[in-house]
Amino acid sequence: MPNSLIKEIMNIAEEHEGLVPCVAAKEAGISASALVKMARRGRLERIARGVYRLPLFPASSSKYSDYHEVIAWARAGHGPPAVISHESALALYGISDVLPAKFHITIPKNSRF
């Protein structure tokens, strides 16, 4: 695997809390098939459709990593803009002590998911 590819993936992961969204990889000139191959070899972990994690960045390294994963998943494949909302936003901003069982996101009304 070329060092330039690994360096580019590390740059993407640093910008996205250890995540490598396919959209960001594509913008950097990295094909989806290259990400799949890296996941098969154990160099990336597949988190969700269109979202990978670089194992050098453990999920526990950021208290917001779960929120980043949700937004990266929602935006995978050029999905609609999404934001954390409802009880999830209350927990994220420390406004309430609620611990939601699910993550809540809001997308534009005219979007299809």
Stockholm file with secondary structure:
# STOCKHOLM 1.0

chainA/1-113         MPNSLIKEIMNIAEEHEGLVPCVAAKEAGISASALVKMARRGRLERIARGVYRLPLFPASSSKYSDYHEVIAWARAGHGPPAVISHESALALYGISDVLPAKFHITIPKNSRF
#=GR chainA/1-113 SS CCHHHHHHHHHHHHHTTTEEEHHHHHHTTCCHHHHHHHHHTTSSEEEETTEEECTTSCGGGCTTHHHHHHHHHHHTTTCCCCEECHHHHHHHTTSCCCCCSSCCEECCTTCCC
#=GC SS_cons         CCHHHHHHHHHHHHHTTTEEEHHHHHHTTCCHHHHHHHHHTTSSEEEETTEEECTTSCGGGCTTHHHHHHHHHHHTTTCCCCEECHHHHHHHTTSCCCCCSSCCEECCTTCCC
//
